[in-house]
């Protein structure tokens, strides 16, 4: 197989394509969509992060400005945790607009994450947003199929393919030359998009996250390069095995519909049917039922906490709680917080397990649909997938639990028991010492672990693409 011939055929395909008016029109349209999606993606990322950062600062300022008061009142005063957007969310919005971005943190209760963009927008948002990733996942694949459907089928119809073989060009050189040319055409669009994304990363990544953003960026770039190579191979294979160019176009359009629309939507519906999730009312009712069984830490006559009181008195060898060396009310609140948090986390884990089962129905389809693999990889490394959202929620919950328990500890240490002399409130210096909520994104290693199936399936598709082209080169019919 002569490399010079392969490069010549690839270069000829690119020249012929760029001479066509269709390519000019398509390029102008994609350029417009590129500029529009880059502008809106950057504006959305920048404005949302600026707003959320300002609100988070206001929340911390409000917390610190509280006067001297009882620690348990501060635990109920609570705080807010706001989810920051990753710089690559300007590239792939993923689930960004459909999950909440702020959660109220208070003692004894886990609240839902609210204020998603979708909940405050019209139903048109659910049809999807124009983003740079959407161009690469949906529009460019369609363009690849259109530019490549006639590469071999039409030459066979015209008799050109027979002439090429008659001039001493091997079938393998023809197949790989056409594939390389089509792949290069797709990479021209890909690199244009990723140059824009590189500006995003360089402009807004700070020193402590710059290396993380670069690694995510290069993983995304390599993933899309491989994805376009797979699509180009599929196009060449369909064109080669179709009797006519028109037949090849119809088949490729069918594959695009199957990969991009039919399979993802159908498998999402099947996943929900196989693993249904409880409604919000059912979930809250189940949580409340389990909390009731544990007992009420605010009720001194509750059997569970009465038994706990007796054991504490026995352990300290005192007849009543007033004689304990710490505030018994703070101790009971801390124990109640541990129990209620365990109940909430148990129900959440079960719910997330169902979500994982639903998502796995589509996730494993990546082995028969490369679009699923690139979609999951694109969202994960852009920080806009469901796992990233759950990571934020777990960090917010950890912060909430620490806030509540630190306030309970302050009550135990500084507030006297009833009947004892002492203050009923503490200095507000303790509010100022409590650290603000800070969120760090999932580590790269964790993202790789989460998306191992997508990575393996995309690599498998790459191997199958090369294998398919090699087998085609030995069975290509000239007539």
C-alpha positions in Angstrom: 0.0 0.0 0.0 1.6 3.2 -1.2 1.2 6.2 1.1 1.8 8.7 -1.7 -1.2 7.3 -3.6 -3.4 7.4 -0.5 -2.4 11.0 0.2 -3.0 11.9 -3.5 -6.5 10.4 -3.4 -7.3 12.1 -0.1 -6.1 15.4 -1.4 -8.2 15.0 -4.6 -11.3 14.3 -2.6 -10.8 17.4 -0.5 -10.2 19.6 -3.6 -13.3 18.3 -5.4 -15.4 18.8 -2.2 -14.2 22.4 -1.7 -15.0 23.2 -5.4 -18.7 22.4 -4.9 -21.3 25.1 -4.0 -22.8 22.8 -1.4 -19.6 22.8 0.6 -19.5 26.6 0.4 -23.1 26.9 1.7 -22.5 24.3 4.4 -19.4 26.1 5.5 -21.1 29.4 5.8 -24.0 27.9 7.7 -21.7 26.1 10.1 -19.6 29.2 10.5 -22.7 31.1 11.5 -23.8 28.4 14.0 -20.2 28.3 15.3 -20.1 32.0 16.1 -23.6 32.0 17.5 -23.0 28.9 19.8 -19.6 30.2 20.9 -21.0 33.6 21.8 -24.1 32.2 23.7 -22.0 29.5 25.4 -19.4 31.9 26.6 -22.1 34.5 27.7 -24.0 31.8 29.6 -20.9 30.5 31.4 -19.5 33.9 32.3 -22.8 35.5 33.4 -24.0 32.5 35.4 -20.7 32.0 37.2 -20.4 35.7 37.9 -24.0 35.8 39.3 -23.5 32.6 41.4 -20.2 33.8 42.7 -21.8 37.1 43.8 -24.7 35.4 45.5 -22.3 32.9 47.3 -20.4 35.9 48.6 -23.6 37.6 49.8 -24.7 34.4 51.5 -21.4 34.2 53.4 -21.5 37.9 54.3 -25.1 37.4 55.6 -24.0 34.4 57.6 -21.0 36.3 59.2 -23.1 39.4 59.9 -25.4 37.6 62.3 -25.3 39.0 65.8 -24.5 37.0 69.0 -27.1 34.3 69.3 -27.8 30.7 70.3 -25.9 28.2 68.1 -29.0 26.1 67.3 -30.7 29.2 65.9 -27.7 29.6 63.6 -28.0 25.9 62.5 -31.6 26.7 61.5 -30.6 30.0 59.9 -28.6 27.9 57.5 -26.7 28.8 54.3 -26.8 28.3 50.6 -24.5 26.3 48.3 -24.3 27.4 44.7 -23.0 25.2 41.9 -20.2 26.8 39.8 -20.0 26.0 36.1 -16.9 24.4 34.6 -15.2 26.5 31.8 -15.9 23.7 29.3 -19.6 23.9 30.0 -19.4 26.7 27.4 -18.5 23.9 24.9 -21.1 21.2 26.0 -24.1 22.3 28.0 -25.0 18.7 28.7 -27.5 18.5 31.6 -26.5 22.0 32.8 -29.8 23.7 32.2 -31.9 20.8 33.5 -30.5 20.4 37.0 -30.6 22.9 39.8 -27.8 25.2 40.8 -28.6 26.3 44.4 -29.5 24.4 47.5 -30.6 25.7 51.0 -28.6 24.1 53.8 -30.2 23.8 57.2 -30.2 21.5 60.2 -32.3 18.3 60.3 -33.3 18.4 56.6 -31.8 17.9 53.2 -33.4 20.1 50.6 -33.5 19.6 46.8 -31.2 21.5 44.4 -33.4 24.2 42.8 -33.5 27.0 40.3 -32.6 25.1 37.1 -32.7 27.1 33.8 -35.3 24.7 32.4 -37.7 25.4 35.4 -37.6 29.1 34.7 -37.7 28.9 30.9 -40.3 28.1 28.3 -40.8 24.5 27.0 -38.8 25.3 23.9 -35.6 24.8 26.0 -36.4 21.1 26.1 -35.9 20.8 22.4 -32.2 21.4 23.0 -29.8 24.3 22.8 -27.3 25.3 20.1 -23.9 24.6 21.5 -20.4 23.9 20.0 -20.8 20.2 21.1 -24.2 20.0 19.4 -22.5 21.0 16.2 -19.9 18.3 16.5 -22.3 15.6 17.7 -25.3 16.3 15.4 -24.7 18.7 12.5 -21.1 17.7 11.4 -21.9 13.9 11.3 -24.8 14.7 9.0 -22.5 16.8 6.8 -19.9 13.9 6.8 -22.5 11.5 5.6 -23.6 13.9 2.9 -20.1 14.7 1.7 -19.1 11.1 1.6 -22.1 9.1 0.4 -21.0 9.2 -3.3 -17.2 8.7 -2.7 -17.2 5.1 -4.0 -20.8 4.4 -5.1 -20.9 7.2 -7.7 -17.5 6.3 -9.0 -18.7 2.8 -9.5 -21.8 4.1 -11.4 -19.6 6.3 -13.6 -17.1 3.6 -14.3 -14.3 5.7 -12.7 -13.6 3.1 -10.1 -12.8 0.5 -12.7 -10.4 2.9 -14.5 -8.5 3.6 -11.2 -8.0 -0.1 -10.6 -7.0 -0.6 -14.2 -4.3 2.1 -13.8 -2.6 0.1 -11.0 -4.2 1.7 -8.0 -5.0 -1.1 -5.5 -8.4 -1.4 -3.8 -6.9 -0.8 -0.4 -5.3 2.4 -1.6 -8.6 3.6 -3.0 -10.5 2.7 0.2 -8.0 4.3 2.6 -7.4 7.3 0.4 -11.1 8.1 0.3 -11.5 7.5 4.0 -8.5 9.7 4.9 -9.8 12.5 2.6 -13.2 12.5 4.2 -11.7 12.3 7.7 -9.5 15.3 6.9 -12.6 17.3 5.8 -14.3 16.6 9.1 -11.2 17.5 11.0 -11.2 20.9 9.4 -14.5 21.7 11.1 -13.4 20.0 14.3 -10.2 22.0 14.7 -12.0 25.2 14.0 -14.4 24.5 16.9 -11.6 23.4 19.2 -9.6 26.6 18.6 -12.5 28.5 19.9 -12.8 26.2 22.9 -9.0 26.6 23.6 -9.6 30.4 23.9 -12.3 29.6 26.5 -9.8 27.5 28.5 -7.0 30.0 28.3 -9.0 33.0 29.1 -10.9 31.9 32.2 -9.0 29.0 33.7 -7.1 29.9 36.9 -3.7 28.5 37.8 -5.1 25.8 40.2 -7.5 24.4 37.5 -5.6 25.2 34.3 -3.9 21.8 34.1 -7.2 20.1 34.8 -8.9 22.0 32.1 -6.1 21.3 29.6 -6.4 17.5 30.3 -10.1 17.6 29.8 -9.7 19.6 26.6 -7.2 17.2 25.1 -9.3 14.2 26.0 -12.3 15.8 24.3 -10.2 16.6 21.2 -8.9 13.1 20.9 -12.3 11.6 21.5 -13.9 13.7 18.7 -11.0 13.0 16.3 -11.6 9.3 16.8 -15.4 9.7 16.6 -15.1 11.5 13.2 -12.7 8.8 12.0 -15.3 6.2 12.8 -18.1 8.2 11.1 -15.9 8.6 8.0 -15.2 4.9 7.9 -19.0 4.1 8.2 -19.6 6.5 5.3 -17.0 4.8 3.1 -18.3 1.3 4.0 -21.9 2.2 3.2 -21.0 3.9 0.0 -18.9 0.9 -1.1 -21.6 -1.7 -0.4 -24.4 0.4 -2.0 -25.3 -0.2 -5.6 -26.2 3.4 -6.2 -25.2 6.8 -4.7 -28.8 7.5 -4.0 -29.1 4.3 -2.1 -26.0 5.1 0.0 -27.5 8.5 0.9 -30.7 7.0 2.1 -28.9 4.4 4.2 -26.6 7.0 5.8 -29.6 9.3 6.6 -31.3 6.3 8.2 -28.1 5.6 10.3 -27.9 9.2 11.4 -31.6 9.1 12.5 -31.0 5.8 14.3 -27.8 6.9 16.1 -28.7 10.4 17.0 -32.5 10.4 17.6 -34.2 7.0 17.6 -31.9 4.9 19.8 -31.1 7.5 22.5 -34.8 8.5 23.0 -36.1 5.0 22.8 -33.5 3.6 25.3 -34.2 6.5 27.7 -37.9 5.5 27.7 -37.1 1.8 28.1 -34.8 2.6 31.0 -37.5 4.5 32.8 -40.0 1.7 32.1 -37.7 -1.0 33.4 -36.5 1.0 36.5 -39.3 3.5 37.5 -38.5 6.2 40.0 -40.8 7.2 42.8 -42.5 10.6 42.6 -41.3 13.5 44.9 -44.3 13.0 47.2 -43.6 9.3 47.5 -40.0 9.9 48.2 -40.7 12.5 50.9 -43.4 10.3 52.5 -41.0 7.4 52.7 -38.3 9.6 54.3 -40.8 11.0 56.8 -42.0 7.5 57.7 -38.4 6.4 58.5 -37.6 9.5 60.4 -40.8 9.0 62.5 -39.6 5.5 63.4 -36.3 6.8 64.6 -37.9 9.2 67.0 -38.0 13.0 67.6 -35.0 14.5 69.1 -37.0 17.6 70.0 -39.4 15.5 72.1 -38.0 14.7 75.6 -40.5 11.9 76.0 -39.6 10.1 72.8 -38.7 6.5 73.7 -35.5 6.3 71.7 -34.1 9.5 73.0 -35.3 8.8 76.6 -33.3 5.6 76.5 -30.3 7.5 75.1 -30.6 10.0 78.0 -30.6 7.3 80.6 -27.5 5.7 79.1 -25.7 9.1 79.0 -26.6 9.8 82.7 -25.4 6.3 83.6 -22.2 6.8 81.8 -21.4 10.1 83.6 -22.9 8.9 86.9 -25.2 11.9 87.4 -28.9 11.9 88.3 -30.1 14.5 85.9 -29.0 16.2 82.6 -28.5 19.5 84.4 -25.4 18.0 86.1 -23.8 16.8 82.8 -20.4 18.6 82.0 -21.8 19.6 78.5 -25.1 21.0 77.2 -27.4 18.0 76.8 -29.6 19.8 74.3 -26.7 20.2 71.9 -25.8 16.5 72.4 -29.3 15.3 71.5 -29.4 17.6 68.5 -26.1 16.2 67.3 -27.3 12.6 67.7 -30.6 13.4 66.0 -28.7 15.0 63.1 -26.6 11.8 62.6 -29.7 9.7 62.5 -31.8 11.9 60.2 -28.8 12.4 57.8 -28.3 8.6 57.6 -32.0 8.2 56.6 -31.8 10.9 54.0 -28.6 9.4 52.5 -30.0 5.9 52.5 -33.0 7.0 50.5 -30.9 9.1 48.2 -28.5 6.2 47.5 -31.4 4.0 46.6 -32.8 6.7 44.3 -29.4 7.3 42.6 -29.1 3.5 42.1 -32.3 3.6 40.1 -31.1 6.5 38.1 -27.8 4.7 37.4 -29.8 1.6 36.2 -31.8 3.8 33.9 -28.8 5.5 32.5 -26.9 2.2 32.1 -29.6 1.0 29.6 -28.4 3.7 27.2 -24.8 3.8 28.4 -24.1 0.2 27.4 -25.7 0.9 24.0 -22.4 2.7 23.2 -21.1 -0.6 22.0 -23.7 -0.5 19.1 -24.0 3.3 18.8 -20.8 5.5 18.8 -23.0 8.6 19.3 -23.8 7.4 22.8 -20.1 7.1 23.7 -19.1 10.5 22.4 -22.2 12.1 24.0 -21.3 10.7 27.5 -17.6 11.5 27.1 -18.3 15.0 26.0 -20.6 15.8 28.9 -18.4 14.1 31.5 -15.2 15.9 30.5 -17.1 19.2 30.2 -18.4 18.8 33.8 -22.0 18.8 32.7 -23.0 15.2 33.2 -25.3 13.8 35.9 -22.3 12.4 37.9 -20.9 15.9 38.2 -24.2 17.1 39.5 -24.3 14.3 42.1 -20.8 15.2 43.1 -21.8 18.8 43.8 -24.8 17.6 45.8 -22.7 15.3 47.9 -20.2 18.1 48.7 -23.1 20.5 49.6 -24.6 17.8 51.9 -21.2 17.3 53.6 -21.0 21.0 54.2 -24.5 21.1 55.6 -23.8 18.3 58.0 -20.6 19.9 59.2 -22.4 23.2 59.7 -25.1 21.6 61.8 -22.7 19.5 63.8 -20.3 22.4 64.5 -23.3 24.5 65.8 -24.3 21.6 68.0 -20.8 21.3 69.3 -20.7 25.0 70.1 -24.0 24.6 72.0 -22.5 21.6 74.0 -19.3 23.6 74.8 -20.6 27.1 75.6 -24.3 27.0 76.4 -25.0 25.8 80.0 -27.8 23.3 80.8 -31.1 24.5 82.2 -30.8 25.6 85.8 -27.1 26.5 85.4 -25.8 30.1 85.3 -24.3 31.2 82.0 -25.0 32.9 78.7 -27.8 31.7 76.3 -25.9 32.9 73.3 -22.3 33.0 72.0 -20.1 35.5 70.2 -20.6 36.0 66.4 -16.9 35.5 66.0 -17.7 31.8 65.7 -19.8 32.5 62.6 -16.9 34.3 61.0 -14.6 31.4 61.7 -16.8 28.9 59.9 -15.4 28.5 56.3 -17.5 29.4 53.3 -18.7 26.7 50.9 -16.2 25.9 48.1 -16.8 23.4 45.4 -14.1 21.6 43.4 -15.0 19.6 40.3 -14.6 15.9 39.9 -11.0 14.8 39.6 -9.8 13.6 36.1 -9.1 10.1 37.5 -12.7 9.9 38.7 -14.1 11.1 35.4 -12.1 8.4 33.6 -13.4 5.8 35.9 -17.0 6.9 35.4 -16.6 6.9 31.7 -14.6 3.7 31.3 -17.4 2.0 29.3 -17.7 5.0 26.9 -13.9 5.0 26.4 -13.7 1.3 25.7 -16.7 1.3 23.3 -15.2 4.2 21.3 -11.9 2.4 21.1 -13.7 -0.7 20.0 -15.5 1.2 17.3 -12.2 2.6 16.1 -10.8 -0.9 15.8 -13.9 -2.1 14.0 -13.6 0.8 11.6 -10.1 0.0 10.6 -10.9 -3.7 10.4 -14.0 -3.0 8.2 -12.0 -0.8 5.8 -9.3 -3.5 5.5 -11.9 -6.2 4.7 -13.6 -3.9 2.3 -10.3 -3.3 0.4 -10.2 -7.0 -0.5 -13.9 -7.3 -1.5 -14.5 -4.0 -3.2 -16.4 -4.5 -6.5 -15.4 -2.4 -9.4 -18.6 -2.9 -11.3 
